[in-house]
């Protein structure tokens, strides 16, 4: 009986380790969403920021982990601390914008004031609406 218990505990431990390894290390690097072909929620940068500021829980239900196609005026385009290109889109509130981290390493050649459309996965709202895995749809 004791031998069966030890085998069961070891089996559960090994399966737990394999599961954690798969979801933490393997899956994020091998299963990339196809942002370009997924259906997207079309919204302006001003509107999505306003929705999150008005009622964050309702906006989370509507946008969180979903693809959004967002149009807006560029405040700045630069690289983040990891070297990925980022774009900040303007909203009506000077303290809250849409922050988009783009896929790839290529820096976006766009000047402040230009209007662009990006598509990416909405990952939440801090002081800005945060979009990851962004691609530029229209420049």
N, C-alpha and C positions, 0 to 999 in steps of 0.2 A: 504494500500500500504506500509506504513512504517513497519507494522508488518511482511509482507512478506520479506522485505529487511533484517530485523533483523534476521529472521529465516534462510535466505539464507546465510548471513554472518556467523552465528553460525555454520551452516552445513559445510561450506567451512573450517572454523577454526577447527572443530572436525576432518574432513577428512584429513586435512593437518597434524594435530597432530598424528593421527593414522599412516599415511604414513611415517612420520619422525621416529616415534618410531619403526615401522617395519624394515625400512632399516638401521637405525643406531644401534639399540639395539638387535632386535630379529634375523634378517636374518644372520648377521655375525657369530652368535654362533650356529645356527641350520642348516644352509645350507653349508656343507663342501664339497668341490670338491673332487672327487675320483681321485687323482693324478695318482695312480697306473694303472688305466684302461684307462685314456685319452691318445689320440695320442700325442706323444711328438716330438719336434724338437730336433734331436740328433746333438750335437755340442761339441767341446772341450772348455775348459775354456779359452785357449789362443785365439781361434777364436772368441768367443762371445765378449770378451773384445776388441779385435781388431776391430770388426764390430761396437761396440758402440763408440769407439774412432774415427773411420774414419768418420762415418756419423750417429749421434745419432737419427735423425728423421727417417731415413730408418730402423735402427735397432729397434726403438720403434714400427714401423709398423709391423715388422717381428716377434718380440718377446713379446711385452708388453701384460700382462695378459694371456699369453699362457704358456703351460707346456713345459719345456725344460729338456732334459736329458743331463747332462753335466759331462764330464770326465775330471779329472785333478789331479795334485799333491797337496796333503794337505800341507798347510803352517802351520795352527794351527787348533785345535779343542778345544772349550771351551764353557762356558755358557755365555749368555748375561745378561744384568741387570735385566731381568724378570725371569731368571732361565731356559730359553729355550736353548737347545744345538745348537751351531753354528759351521760351518766349513768354512774355507777360502781356496779357491783353487787358485793355482798360475797361473799367466799369464806371458807373456814376459816382461811386464812393472812392475817394482818393486813398483810403486805407485798406481797401479790399479789391482785388483784381482776380484774373484767371491766370494761374501759373501752369504752363505746359512744358513738360519734359519730353523732348522729341526722341524718336528712335535713331540709332546710328550715331556716327561721330561727326558728320558733316555739319558745319556751322551754317545756320540760316542767314543768308545775305538779305536782310531786310532792315529798313531804317524805321525809327520811331515815327509814328503818325500814319504809317501805311496800314491798310486794312487787309487782313488775311483770314482764311478759313482753315481751321485745324480739326482733326478728328483724333480722339483718344479715349482712354478709359478714365472715367471719373473715380477718383480714389478718396475724395473727402473734402472737407472744408475746415481750414484752420482760420487764418484771417483772409486767406485767398482760397478760391476753389482750385483744387489740385487735380491736374490731368496728367496721366502717365502714358507711355507708349504712343505719343502723338505723331501724326504724320500731317504734312501740309497738303491740303486739298487744293487750295486756290491762293495764289500770292498776288 
